[in-house]
Amino acid sequence: MTNFIVIEKDSLEKSIVNSNQITLTEASIVHTKMHRDDVEEFIRDGNNLLLKLKNGEVIVIENFFTAYDEVISDLVFEEDGCVLYWFDGVSDFKGIPGLEVLLPEAGSQLVSLLPWLAGLGAVGGVIAATHNDDDNSPSTPNGTNSIQVTSSGLITGKTENIPDGSKVNVTITGEDKDGNLISREIETTVNPDGSYTVEVPNDFADGDLKVESEVVDQNGNVVKAEDNLSGQDGLDRVDGTITVDVDNTGHITGGTTDVAPGSEVILTITGQDQAGNPLEQQVTATVQPDGSYTAEVPAGFADGELTVEAETVDRNGTPLNAED
């Protein structure tokens, strides 16, 4: 584990951190005796700086790129001979006369900082780099992001120039089984091959669906992607069904699955009138939240044989029918 010394630029308060995660709440100087060569890769993840070490460790400096009252943080490496190197975010270094130039005001604060500088042996030569916020540096290409959702509910994404392990926020919007609009946000991570996957939660009913994703590239850009399902090509994880039954009193009952509440069921009733003539009529029933529906045979039908055919569509617009 590598020790870090964190100096808040405003208060000059010093703390020693022995952890792979450092959280900055003020603009600070983060100092380590670790060599630059120990770091395999510097990664910007939003406002965080990630140091991927050659030994496999990852050190996260949270809020490193956050400006506090227009003052930014700096990372300093102390190597052999007490020579300091100032990391700029893009590995660009230049010489400076002393570490005191890292302070927003080099005047009165320098007096308080001198004991710390002397303790580091930092009065000598310092090689440093300006903290560069040019996120469009050609050495760090912008990331790309794409997303796709299938009718079975599998969401897959593909990224390029996004560090593996980066957080991806996926927002899913659709309807529940009662027809209410719902939205869920799921967090996943980028795999080493640049992909990420998510499953649509079970509380989403079949039908129209929208998925959106956001991820931050190495330049701090938010990279978005979107996909939609609709109509017969919508989410379709449940087979639609319908049943119908008519009893000898003329009461019609039925049930459905994967049919939205409020949907119409058209009932075609075939039989005879009181004079024995063929008679056919249609009545409409409404699907309830539990999937059921009811209707009555019209009074014009005489006792005897009767046929009832029920027709509706499921959430994907697929026709359904049943007969009794």
PASE-698739 format. One record per atom (N, C-alpha, C): residue in one letter; x, z, y. Coordinates in pm, whole numbers, padded with zeros to 5 digits, always signed. Atoms other than C-alpha are relative to their C-alpha. Layout:
BEGIN
AXZY/...
This chain:
BEGIN
M+00085+00000-00119/M+00000+00000+00000/M+00089+00000+00124/T-00079+00013-00122/T+00133-00094+00346/T-00056+00088+00110/N+00042-00082-00113/N+00124+00150+00637/N-00011-00085+00125/F+00018+00065-00129/F-00006+00026+00972/F-00009+00107+00108/I+00017-00084-00118/I+00026+00188+01312/I-00090-00075+00097/V+00097+00063-00089/V-00270+00112+01537/V+00003+00071+00134/I-00004-00055-00136/I-00236+00164+01913/I-00112-00063+00081/E+00104+00051-00088/E-00547+00132+02130/E+00061-00031+00137/K-00064+00042-00124/K-00444-00062+02440/K-00049+00078+00121/D+00055-00069-00117/D-00673+00126+02677/D+00047+00145+00007/S-00033-00144+00000/S-00609+00486+02572/S+00141+00030-00049/L-00131-00017+00063/L-00273+00434+02395/L-00005+00102-00115/E+00014-00090+00115/E-00411+00653+02118/E+00056-00067-00124/K-00068+00056+00117/K-00203+00605+01803/K-00058+00060-00127/S+00044-00048+00131/S-00324+00629+01444/S+00075-00076-00108/I-00066+00062+00115/I-00160+00558+01109/I-00104-00027-00107/V+00100+00041+00099/V-00368+00366+00857/V+00073-00043-00127/N-00056+00037+00130/N-00278+00346+00488/N-00114-00054-00086/S+00117+00057+00066/S-00552+00114+00367/S+00006-00151+00010/N+00010+00146-00005/N-00630-00250+00293/N-00107-00046+00096/Q+00103+00035-00097/Q-00909-00237+00551/Q+00019+00082+00127/I-00018-00064-00130/I-00856-00161+00919/I-00115-00044+00089/T+00112+00032-00089/T-01152-00142+01157/T+00039+00035+00143/L-00034-00021-00140/L-01078-00188+01526/L-00128+00017+00081/T+00114-00023-00090/T-01322-00046+01781/T+00039-00023+00146/E-00051+00033-00133/E-01104-00126+02083/E+00111-00104-00018/A-00114+00091+00004/A-00847-00391+02168/A+00125+00081-00031/S-00109-00083+00051/S-00536-00269+01986/S+00122-00084-00034/I-00121+00057+00059/I-00180-00341+01881/I+00009+00055-00142/V-00011-00040+00140/V-00158-00336+01502/V+00143-00031-00045/H-00141+00014+00032/H+00201-00277+01389/H+00026+00031-00147/T-00038-00024+00138/T+00350-00307+01041/T+00146-00037-00020/K-00138+00034+00036/K+00700-00309+00892/K+00004-00100-00114/M+00007+00106+00100/M+00583-00565+00641/M+00060-00129+00058/H-00058+00125-00045/H+00771-00896+00662/H-00107-00108+00006/R+00093+00114-00007/R+00591-01211+00769/R+00000-00079-00130/D-00010+00077+00124/D+00717-01374+00450/D-00082+00060-00114/D+00085-00062+00102/D+00509-01124+00250/D-00142-00054+00002/V+00137+00051-00017/V+00195-01296+00380/V-00005-00146-00044/E+00015+00138+00047/E+00089-01607+00191/E-00090-00081+00092/E+00096+00075-00082/E-00200-01696+00423/E-00067+00092+00101/F+00078-00069-00103/F-00358-01584+00750/F-00135-00071+00010/I+00133+00061+00001/I-00736-01641+00748/I-00087+00067+00106/R+00101-00054-00092/R-00988-01603+01026/R-00136-00007-00066/D+00135-00008+00058/D-01327-01487+00889/D-00091+00060+00107/G+00079-00049-00112/G-01558-01464+01189/G+00092+00067+00101/N-00087-00076-00090/N-01404-01196+01411/N+00104+00081-00075/N-00095-00076+00082/N-01199-01056+01122/N+00123-00084-00032/L-00123+00066+00043/L-00840-01139+01031/L+00032+00047-00141/L-00034-00032+00138/L-00754-01156+00660/L+00145-00038-00025/L-00138+00026+00041/L-00395-01128+00538/L+00003-00006-00152/K-00012+00015+00145/K-00359-01269+00186/K+00148+00010-00035/L-00140-00024+00031/L-00033-01125+00054/L+00039-00073-00128/K-00050+00070+00118/K+00185-01291-00207/K-00014+00083-00126/N+00018-00085+00118/N+00138-00990-00437/N-00145+00008-00045/G+00141+00003+00039/G-00237-01061-00455/G-00090+00087+00083/E+00083-00086-00085/E-00353-00796-00208/E-00058-00079+00117/V+00062+00057-00120/V-00587-00886+00077/V-00023+00113+00099/I+00018-00099-00106/I-00574-00686+00400/I-00097-00056+00103/V+00103+00044-00095/V-00876-00709+00630/V+00013+00083+00128/I+00001-00066-00131/I-00846-00628+01000/I-00130-00040+00069/E+00132+00030-00057/E-01205-00608+01122/E+00006+00002+00152/N+00013+00011-00146/N-01284-00713+01481/N+00130-00038+00070/F-00127+00039-00060/F-00932-00846+01536/F-00019-00104+00110/F+00021+00106-00098/F-01066-01149+01725/F-00108+00035+00102/T+00099-00043-00099/T-01323-00947+01922/T+00071+00041+00128/A-00056-00037-00130/A-01244-00921+02292/A-00079+00118+00056/Y+00061-00118-00061/Y-01312-00580+02446/Y+00038-00001+00148/D-00026+00011-00145/D-01348-00610+02826/D+00106-00106+00026/E-00088+00115-00016/E-01167-00944+02797/E+00144+00028-00045/V-00133-00032+00054/V-00871-00778+02621/V-00005-00020-00151/I-00002+00031+00142/I-00774-00898+02273/I+00104+00085-00074/S-00092-00077+00084/S-00586-00738+01984/S+00119-00085-00041/D-00122+00068+00042/D-00238-00824+01858/D+00052+00063-00129/L-00062-00045+00124/L-00060-00800+01524/L+00151-00018+00012/V-00145+00001-00018/V+00311-00712+01526/V+00068+00031-00133/F-00081-00024+00119/F+00558-00740+01237/F+00138+00050+00046/E-00137-00048-00027/E+00879-00531+01251/E+00084-00031-00122/E-00084+00041+00111/E+01151-00684+01039/E+00141+00056+00017/D-00137-00052+00000/D+01523-00624+00977/D+00060-00004+00140/G-00062-00007-00131/G+01718-00515+01281/G-00095+00036+00111/C+00100-00043-00098/C+01407-00380+01453/C-00048-00116+00088/V+00052+00115-00074/V+01310-00731+01561/V-00149-00012-00026/L+00146+00005+00012/L+00938-00764+01631/L-00049-00143+00012/Y+00065+00130-00007/Y+00722-01070+01575/Y-00148+00021+00026/W+00138-00017-00046/W+00386-01105+01742/W-00084-00115-00051/F+00084+00105+00061/F+00119-01295+01543/F-00105-00047+00099/D+00092+00054-00100/D-00095-01529+01750/D-00130-00053-00059/G+00121+00055+00062/G-00362-01634+01499/G+00021-00139-00056/V-00031+00132+00055/V-00205-01974+01433/V+00147-00013-00036/S-00141-00003+00040/S+00153-01869+01344/S+00091-00074+00098/D-00081+00063-00103/D+00301-01992+01674/D+00071+00111+00077/F-00076-00111-00057/F+00582-01773+01812/F+00083-00047+00120/K-00090+00026-00111/K+00775-01754+02137/K+00064+00131+00043/G-00070-00120-00042/G+01021-01512+02289/G-00065+00066+00121/I+00046-00076-00116/I+00911-01236+02528/I+00103+00108+00029/P-00105-00098-00035/P+01123-00980+02714/P-00019+00137-00063/G+00022-00131+00059/G+00961-00676+02554/G-00143+00017-00045/L+00132-00023+00056/L+00663-00534+02372/L-00102+00041+00104/E+00091-00049-00102/E+00518-00396+02694/E-00090-00111+00055/V+00084+00108-00053/V+00381-00740+02784/V-00130-00014-00077/L+00124+00006+00077/L+00115-00690+02517/L-00110+00084+00064/L+00099-00085-00064/L-00057-00434+02739/L-00071-00075+00111/P+00073+00067-00108/P-00330-00546+02979/P+00053+00036+00137/E-00062-00043-00125/E-00164-00344+03256/E+00134+00062-00034/A-00134-00046+00040/A+00210-00301+03220/A+00053+00111+00089/G-00049-00099-00096/G+00234-00047+03505/G+00004+00139-00055/S-00003-00142+00033/S+00141+00318+03454/S-00008+00023-00150/Q+00015-00022+00143/Q+00053+00273+03088/Q+00134-00010-00072/L-00127+00019+00068/L+00408+00167+03004/L+00074+00132-00017/V-00068-00129+00010/V+00537+00518+03075/V-00045+00074-00123/S+00052-00069+00117/S+00309+00659+02807/S+00038-00071-00128/L-00030+00076+00121/L+00400+00382+02567/L+00147+00006-00038/L-00143+00004+00027/L+00778+00414+02597/L+00044+00084-00119/P-00042-00075+00118/P+00814+00698+02341/P-00033-00072-00130/W+00037+00074+00122/W+00631+00486+02088/W+00093-00119-00021/L-00090+00114+00012/L+00847+00183+02167/L+00138+00044-00046/A-00132-00049+00039/A+01165+00388+02138/A+00001+00039-00146/G+00009-00041+00139/G+01050+00529+01806/G+00007-00117-00095/L-00004+00119+00085/L+01022+00177+01677/L+00131-00075+00015/G-00120+00076-00027/G+01356+00070+01813/G-00032-00134+00059/A+00050+00128-00046/A+01170-00198+02000/A+00048-00038+00139/V-00047+00031-00133/V+01366-00195+02322/V+00079-00129-00001/G-00081+00120+00011/G+01579-00482+02193/G-00081-00127+00001/G+00062+00131-00006/G+01499-00847+02146/G-00132-00006-00075/V+00132+00016+00060/V+01139-00935+02071/V-00033-00148-00001/I+00051+00136+00009/I+01013-01268+01947/I-00149+00010-00022/A+00145-00018+00004/A+00642-01311+02001/A-00069-00132+00019/A+00082+00119-00019/A+00357-01556+02023/A-00124+00037+00076/T+00122-00025-00075/T+00064-01585+02257/T-00119-00010-00092/H+00122+00000+00080/H-00272-01501+02099/H-00084-00119+00041/N+00063+00128-00034/N-00427-01848+02091/N-00139-00006-00058/D+00138+00009+00046/D-00806-01883+02074/D-00045-00144-00018/D+00038+00140+00020/D-00794-02260+02029/D-00042-00020-00144/D+00052+00009+00137/D-01018-02275+01723/D+00006-00141-00054/N+00002+00137+00045/N-00983-02651+01710/N+00140-00052-00028/S-00135+00041+00033/S-00614-02654+01624/S-00001-00096-00117/P+00001+00098+00110/P-00546-02962+01409/P+00060+00054-00128/S-00058-00056+00122/S-00347-02742+01169/S-00103+00076-00083/T+00107-00070+00072/T-00672-02566+01073/T-00128-00083+00011/P+00119+00085-00010/P-00948-02820+00998/P-00128+00081-00005/N+00130-00065+00003/N-01308-02723+01058/N-00061-00009-00140/G+00062-00004+00132/G-01511-02627+00751/G-00127-00083-00007/T+00126+00069+00025/T-01805-02812+00598/T-00083+00080-00099/N+00092-00077+00084/N-02110-02676+00419/N-00120-00087-00034/S+00121+00070+00043/S-02390-02836+00216/S-00075+00089-00097/I+00084-00084+00086/I-02681-02683+00022/I-00109-00084-00063/Q+00108+00070+00071/Q-02937-02801-00234/Q-00077+00101-00083/V+00085-00085+00083/V-03232-02630-00401/V-00079-00090-00093/T+00073+00078+00099/T-03394-02757-00721/T-00140+00058-00018/S+00137-00046+00024/S-03758-02730-00828/S-00004+00120-00095/S-00006-00116+00089/S-03648-02470-01085/S+00045+00127+00073/G-00037-00117-00080/G-03529-02238-00804/G+00149+00027+00008/L-00144-00019-00009/L-03151-02283-00836/L+00051-00058+00133/I-00059+00042-00127/I-02971-02299-00502/I+00151-00012-00019/T-00144+00021+00011/T-02622-02448-00502/T+00053-00051+00134/G-00064+00044-00123/G-02385-02501-00213/G+00142-00043-00025/K-00137+00047+00011/K-02053-02671-00159/K+00065+00007+00138/T-00073-00010-00126/T-01796-02594+00111/T+00137-00063-00013/E-00139+00045-00009/E-01465-02738+00220/E+00065+00068+00120/N-00076-00069-00104/N-01198-02566+00428/N-00064+00133+00040/I+00054-00135-00016/I-01378-02233+00385/I+00074+00089-00100/P-00076-00085+00094/P-01169-01947+00232/P-00089+00052-00113/D+00077-00058+00110/D-01282-01837-00113/D-00019+00149+00026/G+00036-00138-00028/G-01454-01501-00098/G-00074+00018+00131/S+00074-00010-00126/S-01611-01580+00240/S-00148+00028-00027/K+00142-00032+00015/K-01964-01445+00288/K-00086-00119+00043/V+00098+00103-00033/V-02251-01695+00283/V-00136+00067+00009/N+00136-00052-00016/N-02591-01591+00420/N-00099-00112-00026/V+00101+00099+00038/V-02875-01783+00255/V-00138+00055+00035/T+00136-00039-00038/T-03225-01764+00408/T-00100-00091-00070/I+00101+00075+00077/I-03520-01869+00191/I-00136+00028+00061/T+00132-00013-00061/T-03865-01933+00341/T-00102-00075-00084/G+00107+00063+00079/G-04185-02004+00147/G-00123+00088+00004/E+00122-00080+00009/E-04507-01837+00031/E+00002+00085-00125/D+00018-00080+00120/D-04592-01556-00207/D-00125-00047-00074/K+00112+00043+00083/K-04863-01579-00474/K-00135+00008+00070/D+00124-00013-00076/D-05129-01477-00220/D-00008-00096+00117/G+00001+00098-00108/G-05038-01756+00018/G+00059+00050+00130/N-00060-00056-00121/N-04858-01532+00269/N+00141-00057+00020/L-00134+00049-00031/L-04549-01668+00445/L+00101+00112-00017/I-00103-00101+00021/I-04238-01480+00332/I+00137-00063+00021/S-00137+00045-00019/S-03867-01503+00406/S+00094+00106-00056/R-00099-00091+00058/R-03571-01350+00224/R+00140-00048+00038/E-00140+00034-00028/E-03203-01336+00317/E+00087+00058-00110/I-00086-00040+00112/I-02949-01324+00035/I+00145-00031+00037/E-00142+00020-00027/E-02573-01281+00069/E+00073-00033-00129/T-00084+00036+00114/T-02333-01452-00169/T+00139-00030+00053/T-00138+00027-00042/T-01965-01552-00161/T+00044-00137-00051/V-00056+00130+00037/V-01767-01874-00180/V+00095+00018-00118/N-00087-00002+00118/N-01603-01936-00518/N+00132-00073+00030/P-00128+00068-00024/P-01241-02059-00549/P-00012-00151+00012/D+00016+00145-00010/D-01369-02416-00594/D-00085-00042+00119/G+00077+00032-00119/G-01568-02395-00269/G-00150+00006-00018/S+00144-00002+00026/S-01908-02359-00435/S-00059+00139+00019/Y+00072-00127+00003/Y-02172-02087-00412/Y-00138-00025-00059/T+00130+00015+00066/T-02499-02024-00597/T-00088+00121+00030/V+00101-00103-00022/V-02819-01826-00543/V-00125-00043-00077/E+00129+00029+00064/E-03152-01801-00730/E-00113+00037+00096/V+00118-00033-00079/V-03486-01814-00549/V-00068+00121-00064/P+00063-00120+00058/P-03642-01464-00597/P-00136-00031-00061/N+00124+00022+00074/N-03942-01432-00826/N-00126+00016+00084/D+00121-00018-00080/D-04178-01332-00546/D-00039-00124+00078/F+00038+00127-00061/F-04176-01690-00416/F-00086-00080-00097/A+00089+00081+00081/A-04468-01895-00546/A+00043-00145+00005/D-00027+00144+00001/D-04445-02261-00639/D-00054-00064+00127/G+00045+00074-00118/G-04480-02510-00356/G+00112-00025+00098/D-00097+00032-00104/D-04306-02582-00028/D+00103+00113+00015/L-00108-00097-00011/L-03971-02412+00022/L+00106-00055+00095/K-00110+00037-00090/K-03696-02413+00284/K+00116+00096-00023/V-00119-00083+00016/V-03341-02288+00231/V+00101-00038+00107/E-00102+00020-00102/E-03075-02244+00499/E+00119+00089-00034/S-00119-00081+00025/S-02717-02120+00472/S+00093-00006+00121/E-00100-00010-00107/E-02450-02006+00717/E+00127+00060-00056/V-00130-00054+00038/V-02079-01947+00663/V+00095-00023+00116/V-00096+00010-00110/V-01785-01897+00900/V+00129-00061-00053/D-00124+00063+00045/D-01484-02127+00870/D+00121+00072+00058/Q-00123-00068-00041/Q-01120-02040+00941/Q+00022-00004+00151/N-00010+00006-00146/N-01164-02135+01307/N-00105+00085+00069/G+00104-00085-00057/G-01451-01891+01353/G-00129-00072+00030/N+00123+00076-00022/N-01715-02166+01362/N-00104+00036-00105/V+00111-00019+00094/V-02055-02097+01206/V-00043-00137-00050/V+00032+00130+00060/V-02120-02384+00964/V-00131+00015-00076/K+00134-00015+00055/K-02486-02434+00871/K-00036-00118-00090/A+00053+00106+00086/A-02671-02632+00604/A-00146+00033-00030/E+00144-00020+00022/E-03039-02680+00511/E-00050-00099-00105/D+00068+00089+00096/D-03257-02824+00233/D-00145+00045-00011/N+00143-00028+00009/N-03633-02844+00175/N-00058-00057-00128/L+00083+00052+00109/L-03878-02886-00113/L-00143-00005+00051/S+00138+00009-00045/S-04233-03005-00053/S-00083-00084-00095/G+00094+00079+00079/G-04542-03146-00222/G+00025+00011-00148/Q-00021+00002+00145/Q-04510-03249-00584/Q+00146+00020-00037/D-00142-00026+00023/D-04133-03213-00546/D+00039+00141+00041/G-00026-00136-00043/G-04167-02849-00439/G+00047+00089-00113/L-00036-00098+00102/L-04066-02533-00622/L-00104-00002-00110/D+00095+00017+00111/D-04221-02561-00968/D+00054+00073-00122/R-00048-00082+00111/R-04135-02274-01202/R-00112+00044-00092/V+00115-00044+00079/V-04488-02208-01332/V-00090-00121-00025/D+00093+00108+00032/D-04712-02458-01514/D-00140+00036+00047/G+00137-00023-00044/G-05054-02492-01354/G-00099-00016-00114/T+00106+00010+00102/T-05360-02431-01574/T-00134+00034+00063/I+00135-00036-00041/I-05737-02405-01537/I-00087+00012-00125/T+00099-00015+00107/T-06014-02283-01768/T-00139+00005+00062/V+00138-00006-00047/V-06393-02304-01740/V-00090+00042-00116/D+00095-00047+00103/D-06680-02137-01926/D-00137+00016+00066/V+00136-00016-00049/V-07057-02155-01880/V-00082+00070-00108/D+00080-00071+00100/D-07294-01909-02049/D-00145-00050+00002/N+00137+00052+00014/N-07659-01956-02151/N-00092+00041+00114/T+00080-00032-00120/T-07779-01803-01823/T+00036-00090+00117/G-00041+00091-00106/G-07605-02075-01620/G+00110+00054+00090/H-00109-00058-00079/H-07321-01853-01492/H+00132-00065-00042/I-00126+00069+00026/I-06991-02044-01463/I+00116+00088+00047/T-00120-00076-00035/T-06659-01860-01470/T+00123-00079-00042/G-00124+00067+00036/G-06300-01979-01483/G+00120+00073+00055/G-00126-00059-00046/G-05938-01886-01430/G+00103-00108+00022/T-00107+00095-00030/T-05630-02059-01295/T+00135+00072+00004/T-00136-00047-00027/T-05253-02016-01283/T+00069-00103+00088/D-00076+00084-00092/D-05024-02155-01013/D-00091-00085+00089/V+00091+00064-00095/V-05324-02252-00797/V-00013+00095+00120/A+00000-00084-00119/A-05317-02124-00439/A-00138+00060+00026/P+00129-00060-00038/P-05590-01877-00338/P-00065-00080+00113/G+00071+00080-00099/G-05858-02053-00136/G-00014-00146-00038/S+00014+00138+00045/S-05818-02379-00326/S-00140-00026-00052/E+00132+00037+00051/E-06136-02566-00416/E+00008-00046-00145/V+00020+00051+00135/V-06247-02621-00773/V-00130-00080+00001/I+00120+00085+00005/I-06488-02913-00813/I-00056+00006-00141/L+00068-00013+00129/L-06737-02852-01094/L-00103-00111-00012/T+00096+00107+00028/T-06919-03154-01234/T-00086+00043-00117/I+00094-00053+00101/I-07229-03043-01427/I-00089-00114-00047/T+00079+00109+00059/T-07403-03284-01663/T-00100+00059-00099/G+00107-00049+00091/G-07737-03217-01840/G-00127-00080+00022/Q+00130+00066-00019/Q-08110-03296-01808/Q-00085+00081+00098/D+00094-00071-00085/D-08380-03218-01555/D-00121+00043-00082/Q+00117-00053+00071/Q-08719-03066-01642/Q-00080-00110-00070/A+00072+00112+00061/A-08856-03413-01727/A+00080-00066-00110/G-00083+00058+00106/G-08577-03488-01971/G+00088-00113+00046/N-00085+00107-00052/N-08396-03730-01744/N+00143+00050+00018/P-00140-00040-00021/P-08014-03730-01727/P+00020+00047+00145/L-00025-00056-00132/L-07887-03522-01436/L+00147+00041+00012/E-00140-00039-00027/E-07540-03479-01286/E+00012+00047+00144/Q-00023-00054-00134/Q-07443-03263-00990/Q+00139+00062+00008/Q-00129-00066-00024/Q-07125-03133-00836/Q-00020+00122+00090/V-00004-00119-00084/V-07073-02784-00699/V+00146+00038+00021/T-00138-00039-00034/T-06764-02631-00540/T+00016+00150-00010/A-00035-00142+00007/A-06604-02297-00619/A+00134+00020+00070/T-00125-00034-00071/T-06315-02118-00443/T+00085+00092-00086/V-00093-00081+00078/V-06009-01977-00619/V+00029+00130+00075/Q-00025-00132-00056/Q-05969-01603-00558/Q+00149+00038-00014/P-00141-00040+00010/P-05635-01418-00514/P+00047+00026-00143/D-00041-00023+00140/D-05639-01327-00886/D-00007-00126-00084/G+00005+00128+00072/G-05683-01695-00981/G-00136-00035-00057/S+00132+00025+00058/S-06048-01665-01085/S-00090-00076+00097/Y+00104+00063-00082/Y-06353-01857-00959/Y-00133+00012-00075/T+00134-00009+00061/T-06729-01845-01020/T-00094-00097+00070/A+00105+00087-00055/A-07034-02066-00967/A-00125+00016-00086/E+00126-00004+00074/E-07394-02106-01083/E-00049-00143-00023/V+00064+00129+00028/V-07567-02401-01252/V-00122-00013+00091/P+00115+00017-00089/P-07820-02541-00999/P-00133+00010-00075/A+00132-00024+00062/A-08189-02468-01063/A-00064-00127-00055/G+00062+00125+00046/G-08273-02836-01123/G+00029-00035-00144/F-00034+00032+00139/F-08116-02832-01472/F-00094+00075-00095/A+00087-00060+00102/A-08344-02770-01769/A+00085+00068-00106/D-00071-00061+00112/D-08251-02551-02062/D+00040-00106-00101/G-00047+00094+00101/G-08055-02725-02333/G+00148-00024+00015/E-00142+00031-00004/E-07722-02895-02365/E+00047-00020+00144/L-00058+00005-00134/L-07493-02875-02064/L+00151-00015-00012/T-00145+00017-00005/T-07140-02990-01986/T+00049+00030+00141/V-00061-00033-00129/V-06925-02849-01709/V+00148-00041-00004/E-00141+00039-00012/E-06596-03011-01605/E+00055+00055+00132/A-00063-00060-00118/A-06362-02829-01363/A+00126-00077+00036/E-00117+00073-00047/E-06099-03003-01151/E+00058+00068+00125/T-00070-00050-00118/T-05840-02874-00902/T+00144-00049-00005/V-00143+00034+00002/V-05469-02910-00817/V+00081+00129+00011/D-00085-00119-00011/D-05183-02661-00855/D+00078-00004+00131/R-00072-00012-00127/R-04942-02558-00580/R+00088-00120+00031/N-00082+00119-00019/N-04739-02874-00631/N-00082-00127+00013/G+00086+00117-00012/G-05041-03103-00606/G-00027-00071-00131/T+00024+00061+00131/T-05055-03172-00980/T-00146+00023-00041/P+00140-00016+00039/P-05416-03240-01097/P-00015+00084-00127/L+00034-00083+00116/L-05566-02987-01342/L-00147-00018-00030/N+00142+00009+00035/N-05891-03011-01537/N-00026+00072-00131/A+00045-00066+00122/A-06086-02832-01806/A-00149-00029-00016/E+00141+00033+00027/E-06427-02874-01973/E-00060+00102-00097/D+00073-00086+00093/D-06690-02659-02143/D-00141-00054-00017/
